[in-house]
Amino acid sequence: MSGTRRRSYEQGHRPKYLIVIDDSEECDRAIYFAAKRCARISAGLVMLAVTDIEGFDQWLGVGDVMKQEAQDEADKVLETAAARCRELAGLEPERIVANGLKADAIKSLINEDRDIIFLVLAASAGTEGPGPLVSLLAGKAAGTFPVPIVIVPGDLSNEEIDSLA
């Protein structure tokens, strides 16, 4: 992990929270917590949407169309999430679209942007488990992850999150 020291509190930098935006039900809990927390401590918020469109290059023009459609969809999802952040906390988040596997895209972004100090995820409130991203990142990889992972329970109310954030 050498070379991954965070710079968020150095002059000219500020701390940032990272959230992964997807279509899961629990994603709004992560947005709500992160927006409220960032507004409270004057931190920045980075939203990441990950598209998985590998392997379409072999289809020539079709691959380009599929990539553009995936990019457009990711942009739309990020804009909806950004509007939610503006509504909740008057916060304008950075928006990034990456391609590939989620875990790889998340780690890559954290390694590139050394102002990111926390990854915020929300766990599913359902009985089938915490959700695939929480299971993946908070499981075996948690001990080697480059920043702390904040996991927001999916069944917390807005009021409960307000008291924590």
PATORKOL-364032 format. One record per residue (C-alpha): y, z, x. Coordinates in steps of 0.5 Angstrom, whole numbers, plus 500, padded with zeros to 3 digits. Last residue first. Layout:
N
{v:Y&w:Z&u:X}
...
***
This chain:
165
{v:524&w:520&u:451}
{v:520&w:525&u:449}
{v:524&w:528&u:443}
{v:525&w:521&u:441}
{v:518&w:519&u:441}
{v:516&w:524&u:436}
{v:522&w:522&u:432}
{v:519&w:515&u:432}
{v:512&w:517&u:430}
{v:507&w:518&u:436}
{v:500&w:514&u:433}
{v:500&w:509&u:439}
{v:500&w:515&u:445}
{v:505&w:512&u:450}
{v:501&w:511&u:457}
{v:506&w:512&u:463}
{v:503&w:509&u:469}
{v:506&w:511&u:476}
{v:507&w:506&u:481}
{v:503&w:501&u:486}
{v:496&w:502&u:482}
{v:491&w:505&u:487}
{v:489&w:511&u:483}
{v:490&w:507&u:476}
{v:485&w:502&u:478}
{v:479&w:505&u:475}
{v:482&w:506&u:469}
{v:489&w:506&u:467}
{v:490&w:499&u:469}
{v:484&w:496&u:465}
{v:483&w:501&u:459}
{v:490&w:501&u:458}
{v:490&w:493&u:458}
{v:484&w:493&u:454}
{v:486&w:498&u:448}
{v:486&w:505&u:448}
{v:479&w:505&u:444}
{v:476&w:503&u:438}
{v:478&w:509&u:434}
{v:485&w:506&u:433}
{v:491&w:509&u:435}
{v:492&w:504&u:441}
{v:495&w:506&u:447}
{v:502&w:504&u:449}
{v:504&w:502&u:456}
{v:510&w:503&u:460}
{v:509&w:501&u:468}
{v:514&w:506&u:472}
{v:519&w:505&u:478}
{v:521&w:498&u:478}
{v:526&w:497&u:483}
{v:521&w:494&u:488}
{v:521&w:488&u:484}
{v:516&w:483&u:488}
{v:511&w:488&u:488}
{v:512&w:490&u:481}
{v:512&w:483&u:479}
{v:505&w:482&u:483}
{v:502&w:488&u:480}
{v:503&w:486&u:473}
{v:501&w:478&u:474}
{v:495&w:481&u:477}
{v:493&w:485&u:471}
{v:495&w:480&u:466}
{v:491&w:474&u:469}
{v:495&w:468&u:470}
{v:502&w:466&u:468}
{v:508&w:470&u:468}
{v:514&w:470&u:463}
{v:520&w:475&u:465}
{v:525&w:478&u:461}
{v:530&w:482&u:463}
{v:532&w:487&u:458}
{v:539&w:488&u:454}
{v:540&w:495&u:452}
{v:544&w:497&u:446}
{v:538&w:503&u:445}
{v:534&w:501&u:438}
{v:537&w:495&u:436}
{v:538&w:492&u:443}
{v:531&w:493&u:445}
{v:528&w:490&u:438}
{v:532&w:484&u:440}
{v:529&w:484&u:447}
{v:522&w:484&u:443}
{v:524&w:478&u:439}
{v:526&w:475&u:445}
{v:520&w:476&u:449}
{v:515&w:474&u:443}
{v:520&w:467&u:443}
{v:520&w:466&u:450}
{v:512&w:467&u:450}
{v:511&w:462&u:445}
{v:515&w:457&u:448}
{v:512&w:458&u:455}
{v:505&w:457&u:452}
{v:507&w:451&u:448}
{v:510&w:448&u:455}
{v:503&w:450&u:458}
{v:500&w:446&u:453}
{v:504&w:440&u:453}
{v:503&w:440&u:461}
{v:496&w:441&u:460}
{v:495&w:435&u:455}
{v:499&w:430&u:460}
{v:494&w:431&u:465}
{v:488&w:434&u:463}
{v:486&w:437&u:469}
{v:492&w:441&u:470}
{v:489&w:446&u:464}
{v:485&w:450&u:468}
{v:490&w:456&u:468}
{v:493&w:457&u:461}
{v:493&w:465&u:461}
{v:500&w:467&u:459}
{v:503&w:473&u:461}
{v:510&w:476&u:458}
{v:513&w:481&u:462}
{v:519&w:486&u:459}
{v:524&w:489&u:465}
{v:528&w:495&u:463}
{v:534&w:498&u:467}
{v:535&w:505&u:468}
{v:541&w:509&u:465}
{v:537&w:515&u:464}
{v:538&w:516&u:456}
{v:538&w:508&u:455}
{v:532&w:507&u:459}
{v:528&w:512&u:456}
{v:530&w:510&u:449}
{v:528&w:503&u:451}
{v:522&w:505&u:454}
{v:519&w:509&u:448}
{v:521&w:504&u:443}
{v:518&w:498&u:447}
{v:511&w:502&u:449}
{v:511&w:504&u:441}
{v:512&w:497&u:439}
{v:506&w:494&u:444}
{v:501&w:498&u:440}
{v:500&w:493&u:434}
{v:498&w:488&u:440}
{v:502&w:481&u:440}
{v:504&w:482&u:447}
{v:510&w:485&u:451}
{v:508&w:488&u:458}
{v:513&w:494&u:459}
{v:516&w:495&u:466}
{v:521&w:501&u:467}
{v:527&w:500&u:472}
{v:531&w:504&u:477}
{v:537&w:502&u:480}
{v:539&w:498&u:486}
{v:546&w:497&u:490}
{v:545&w:504&u:494}
{v:538&w:506&u:494}
{v:535&w:509&u:488}
{v:531&w:504&u:486}
{v:528&w:502&u:493}
{v:521&w:503&u:492}
{v:516&w:503&u:498}
{v:511&w:497&u:497}
{v:511&w:496&u:505}
{v:505&w:500&u:506}
{v:500&w:500&u:500}
***
